[in-house]
Amino acid sequence: MKEIRPDWISKTLAGAILGFSLALALAGLFAWLGPGGLGTPNKFQLVMWLVPPIWLTTLSLCFLFTSGTRAWLWLGGANLIAYAGLFACRQLIH
């Protein structure tokens, strides 16, 4: 039986923590930039349901990174970009 590689825990935590944060940011970007913007009726329900598929996709794809450190760095960078986009949307569109 093979041993579990030590970086799997790091990859899993990166996908769970940063993947969830990224899913929230991407769903927020869809809310701001999607059809009708924030004023669309009942759009918040759709945005809420977008979070789990994005999160689980990120969590499953984080195991394709060669190391846990790379997973943390890439997902951290993606989070920075996504939240910078949210901040820009709030400043420019609001």
Stockholm file with secondary structure:
# STOCKHOLM 1.0

chainA/1-94         MKEIRPDWISKTLAGAILGFSLALALAGLFAWLGPGGLGTPNKFQLVMWLVPPIWLTTLSLCFLFTSGTRAWLWLGGANLIAYAGLFACRQLIH
#=GR chainA/1-94 SS CCCCCTHHHHHHHIIIIIHHHHHHHHHHHHHHHSTTGGGSTTHHHHHHHHHHHHHHHHHHHGGGSSSHHHHHHHHHHHHHHHHHHHHHHHHHHC
#=GC SS_cons        CCCCCTHHHHHHHIIIIIHHHHHHHHHHHHHHHSTTGGGSTTHHHHHHHHHHHHHHHHHHHGGGSSSHHHHHHHHHHHHHHHHHHHHHHHHHHC
//
